[in-house]
Amino acid sequence: MSAHCQVTGRKPGFGKSVSHSHVRTNRRWDPNIQRKTYYLPSEGRRVTLTLSAKGIKTVDRDGIEAVVARLRARGVKL
């Protein structure tokens, strides 16, 4: 599963870890990505979305129907 939120578009950030001796190595900060299944009453079926924690809050606030409509307007196939 890729670390990418379908609703907010959050993805990993990249940078360097700096040790005590100041040796720099590559690292990445992954967002809190989870797979959530929601029921769409208008279609009578369930959809599974890959969401960040903020994406889950967005779905709770706006409703799954509005979020799915926005995703489809962007061209995401669900």
Secondary structure as UniProt FT lines:
FT   TURN            6..8
FT   STRAND          13..18
FT   TURN            20..21
FT   STRAND          24..29
FT   STRAND          33..40
FT   TURN            41..44
FT   STRAND          45..52
FT   HELIX           53..62
FT   HELIX           64..74
//
